[in-house]
């Protein structure tokens, strides 16, 4: 699965929970600009699995939810 697709899923789960990028960033302990890059699939170096795990926990979903088609 590509980074853009995972980023879209993160944005989807964030929006259905009524969260802003800033709120998700605070909950996942990262910057809102990094959340934005992840959601757009624009991270140049790729995103470590640990970051996806932190986001999944903050969103109340599993890694499988983010990776599943």
C-alpha positions as a Python dict, from the first residue, in 0.01 Angstrom:
ca = {
    (1, 'X'): (0, 0, 0),
    (2, 'X'): (135, 340, -87),
    (3, 'X'): (185, 633, 148),
    (4, 'X'): (-86, 844, -18),
    (5, 'X'): (-347, 576, 43),
    (6, 'X'): (-248, 537, 410),
    (7, 'X'): (-244, 915, 447),
    (8, 'X'): (-596, 933, 303),
    (9, 'X'): (-712, 674, 555),
    (10, 'X'): (-557, 870, 841),
    (11, 'X'): (-737, 1184, 721),
    (12, 'X'): (-1062, 987, 688),
    (13, 'X'): (-1048, 849, 1043),
    (14, 'X'): (-945, 1189, 1178),
    (15, 'X'): (-1237, 1363, 1009),
    (16, 'X'): (-1503, 1110, 1113),
    (17, 'X'): (-1384, 1160, 1470),
    (18, 'X'): (-1422, 1536, 1431),
    (19, 'X'): (-1052, 1602, 1493),
    (20, 'X'): (-836, 1869, 1339),
    (21, 'X'): (-479, 1802, 1233),
    (22, 'X'): (-367, 2004, 1534),
    (23, 'X'): (-572, 1790, 1773),
    (24, 'X'): (-441, 1468, 1620),
    (25, 'X'): (-87, 1603, 1634),
    (26, 'X'): (-122, 1685, 2003),
    (27, 'X'): (-268, 1344, 2081),
    (28, 'X'): (3, 1162, 1882),
    (29, 'X'): (277, 1396, 2011),
    (30, 'X'): (400, 1523, 1676),
    (31, 'X'): (367, 1842, 1476),
    (32, 'X'): (59, 1935, 1276),
    (33, 'X'): (278, 2003, 973),
    (34, 'X'): (406, 1643, 990),
    (35, 'X'): (45, 1517, 1008),
    (36, 'X'): (-32, 1725, 700),
    (37, 'X'): (263, 1576, 508),
    (38, 'X'): (162, 1223, 610),
    (39, 'X'): (-200, 1275, 506),
    (40, 'X'): (-90, 1408, 168),
    (41, 'X'): (163, 1126, 122),
    (42, 'X'): (429, 1392, 85),
    (43, 'X'): (686, 1267, 335),
    (44, 'X'): (1016, 1260, 147),
    (45, 'X'): (1192, 998, 361),
    (46, 'X'): (893, 773, 416),
    (47, 'X'): (710, 725, 741),
    (48, 'X'): (835, 477, 1001),
    (49, 'X'): (591, 211, 1116),
    (50, 'X'): (617, 347, 1471),
    (51, 'X'): (467, 678, 1353),
    (52, 'X'): (173, 497, 1192),
    (53, 'X'): (128, 306, 1518),
    (54, 'X'): (119, 630, 1720),
    (55, 'X'): (-139, 773, 1480),
    (56, 'X'): (-349, 456, 1492),
    (57, 'X'): (-354, 466, 1873),
    (58, 'X'): (-443, 837, 1871),
    (59, 'X'): (-727, 767, 1630),
    (60, 'X'): (-850, 459, 1815),
    (61, 'X'): (-792, 225, 1520),
    (62, 'X'): (-552, -58, 1446),
    (63, 'X'): (-261, -64, 1205),
    (64, 'X'): (-464, -313, 1007),
    (65, 'X'): (-735, -49, 967),
    (66, 'X'): (-480, 186, 812),
    (67, 'X'): (-326, -76, 582),
    (68, 'X'): (-640, -261, 475),
    (69, 'X'): (-777, -177, 130),
}
